[in-house]
Amino acid sequence: MTIIQAIILGITQGLAEFLPISSSGHLVLLKDIFGIDEGALTFTILLHIATLIPVFVVFWKDIVALIKNPFSKFTYLLVAATVPAVIVALLLNDLIDGLFSGGIFLAIGFFLTGVFLMYADKAGEQVKEGGKTIDKMSYVDALVIGVMQAVAIAPGISRSGSTITGALSRKLDRTAAARFSFLLSIPAILGGAVLEIAGIVTGSVDIGHFELLPTAAGFLAAMVAGYFAIRFMLKLIKSCKLRYFSYYVFALSAALLIDIIMG
């Protein structure tokens, strides 16, 4: 892997982790285009960790509050929303790994993301500014958002898009929906990294060849891109224009299907 390829992958991870277009789906596509071995797991883990840093930077006040009061309702809501993804990841890990081969499953994932985003726009327009804040959230709300996050484990389905859709379907305020989604990415990303590291420890996955300079470049690119993606989404969600991303993922899904049909 070259430094340029690593930077492109890093920027893609940083943007697509928080923009509702699926980082996992785009990384699968780019690795296939670049001919990068999926065994380069160390690089993938570090890219995911890099995207956590801008979450801590942007939401540091929320995170400090959670640390000071770890037994608050907000903490329990985040835990409740994390449980469905944990269950799916543990029970269906082998099946999920098979989906990352790309092909028809990736096209379906992008298509579903587009459907979610179209629905999210309509739900957000209905909620407007009169929706629930996080303080008014119920545990049912958190579980619905968590189920949507569990669905997004499959490649091509955006985690941020799915969780924001789940939040808006439960009539959360648009800003609260984005805020909860991004904070929920902390246990999601950390949990995914733990599972990947566990695979390395048990020897079930190959970490691949570690390259210092490309990895450092990709890490930095993912971190910076992730920061701007979060800031952009926090502004965009107020105008409720997620459908523009749906057009993109619909086109991407169609292109993949055409590629499959044409062989």
NORRA-V217930 format. One record per run of one state. SS is the DSSP state (alpha for helix, beta for strand, coil for the rest). FROM is the first residue (numbers start at 1). TO is the last residue. If there is no record, write none. Layout:
SS & FROM & TO
SS & FROM & TO
//
This chain:
coil & 1 & 2
alpha & 3 & 18
coil & 19 & 22
alpha & 23 & 34
coil & 35 & 40
alpha & 41 & 58
coil & 59 & 59
alpha & 60 & 68
coil & 69 & 72
alpha & 73 & 91
coil & 92 & 92
alpha & 93 & 99
coil & 100 & 103
alpha & 104 & 127
coil & 128 & 131
beta & 132 & 132
coil & 133 & 133
alpha & 134 & 136
coil & 137 & 138
alpha & 139 & 151
coil & 152 & 158
alpha & 159 & 169
coil & 170 & 171
beta & 172 & 172
coil & 173 & 173
alpha & 174 & 202
coil & 203 & 211
alpha & 212 & 239
coil & 240 & 242
alpha & 243 & 262
coil & 263 & 263
//
